[in-house]
Amino acid sequence: MSTLSVIIPTFNEADYIEDALQSVAFADEIIVVDSYSSDDTKTIAQSLATKVLERKFDDFSAQKNYALEHATGDWVLFIDADERVTRSLEAEIKSVLINPKHSGYKINFPHFFMNRFLYFQSNDVLRLVKREGANFTGLVHEKLHCNGSVGKLRQKMIHYTYKGLHHYITKKEKYAWFQAEQRFEKNKKTTYFQLFFKPTYRFFDSYIKKGGFRNGVPGLTLAAIDSYGVFSRYAKLILLNRGMK
């Protein structure tokens, strides 16, 4: 079977990192790349990880690409500190690495919001790839690339997505500024039509198209906040273009 490295980026994740590391104990190598946490994240990681790297954070892609340079496994699995590999997902990963048919595999992530998993509002994300030729691009919602075809695993990843409503909204605001500044640096413009249409479509996609209405009040709340995040991004881009940050 091919060897597997796991990469986990962290910053002040002392409440989450131990369970994340224990969930990937089956890997041949576990690398934590920490952005100089001020809590006990590094100490906890050193007791369970193979390597603990420290790097000042500049953007998400650079952080993960740095860790990739230190990985030695044939394959790499990327997880966050608030994610957990279940035993069924572990078994599927092991099975796939015996005879892989693709160069990368997406994993399904149902949102965990308001104390329940929202299976009708989930995302398929490329997380398991052959190390050779793999890299990330993008500053905020970074994108993983691999050389070759991409398949999908059947088992799901547990993701404790948001640590509360305030945390979720704050996270959306932070990402909105990141994305607006990224588009501003590329001389991207926006219009009031986009300011109206893009958030409306995001709400429709999350609540109607993906079936978020089946998740009850949490599904409605998630769709509304996602829509707000998109609105905030375009509103901030308008402010940047007017020199009003």
VOGU-873404 format. One record per residue (C-alpha): z, y, x; residue in one letter. Coordinates in steps of 0.25 Angstrom, whole numbers, plus 5000, padded with zeros to 4 digits. Layout:
# residues N
ZYXA
...
This chain:
# residues 245
500050005000M
499750145005S
500950235009T
501450345000L
502050475004S
502750564993V
502750714995I
503850794987I
503850954989P
505251014986T
505951144985F
507451144980N
507251004973E
508650944976A
508850904961D
507550824961Y
507150784974I
508050654976E
507450594963D
506050624967A
506250564981L
506850434976Q
505750424966S
504750414978V
505550324987A
504450224987F
503550314995A
503350285010D
503550435013E
504250545005I
503950685010I
504750805004V
504150945007V
505251045005D
505151195003S
506451225010Y
507351194998S
508651264997S
509351144990D
509551004994D
508150954992T
507850935007K
509150865010T
508950764998I
507450745002A
507850715016Q
508650595012S
507550535004L
506150585009A
505450535021T
505050685026K
505650815021V
504750935025L
505051075023E
503951185021R
504051325016K
503351325002F
502051405001D
501251324991D
501351184984F
500051134991S
500451175005A
501851115003Q
501250974999K
500150985009N
501151005020Y
501950875015A
500550805015L
500350825029E
501650755032H
501350635023A
500950495029T
500750415017G
499350365013D
499650424999W
500550544994V
501250564981L
501750704978F
502950724969I
503850844966D
505350834967A
505450834952D
504550714950E
504850564950R
504050444953V
504450334943T
504450194947R
503250164939S
502450274946L
502950224959E
502450084956A
501050144952E
500950224964I
501350104973K
500250024965S
499150134967V
499450144982L
499149994984I
497750014979N
497450154976P
496150184969K
496150334970H
496550434981S
497550504972G
498350484959Y
498750574948K
500150554941I
500550604927N
501650704926F
502250724912P
503050854912H
504550844911F
505050954902F
506250984893M
506850854897N
505650764893R
504350714899F
503150774892L
502150664893Y
501050744886F
501150854896Q
500850784909S
499950804921N
499250714930D
499450754944V
498850704957L
500050664966R
499750534973L
498650544983V
498150484996K
498650575007R
497450585015E
496650705010G
497750745000A
498050894999N
498551004989F
497951134985T
498451244976G
499651334978L
500451304965V
499851184956H
499451114969E
498351014968K
498350884976L
497050834981H
496650694986C
495350634992N
494750534981G
494950494967S
496250524959V
496850424949G
498050434940K
499350354940L
499850294927R
501350324929Q
501950464928K
502750544937M
504150594932I
504150744934H
505350834930Y
504450944928T
505351064925Y
506851084927K
506951174914G
506151274906L
506551394915H
506151314927H
504751274921Y
504451424917I
504951474931T
504051374937K
502851414929K
503051564933E
503151524948K
501851444947Y
501151554939A
501351654950W
500851544960F
499651524953Q
499351664949A
499551704964E
498651594968Q
497551634959R
497751784963F
497551754977E
496151684974K
495751814966N
495851744953K
495851824940K
496251804926T
495951854913T
496851874900Y
495951764893F
496451674904Q
497951724902L
497851684887F
496951564888F
497551484900K
498951474895P
498451444881T
497651324886Y
498751274895R
499651274882F
498551194875F
498351094886D
499851064887S
500251064873Y
499051014866I
498050954875K
499050874883K
499850844871G
501150924874G
501450944859F
501850804860R
502950834869N
503650924858G
504351054862V
504351024877P
502851004877G
502651144869L
503651214879T
502951154891L
501551194886A
502051334883A
502651354897I
501451294904D
500551394896S
501551504900Y
501351464915G
499851484914V
499951614907F
500951664918S
499951624929R
498851704923Y
499751824919A
500251824934K
498851824939L
498451944931I
499652014936L
499251974951L
497852024948N
498452164944R
499352164956G
500652154947M
501452044952K
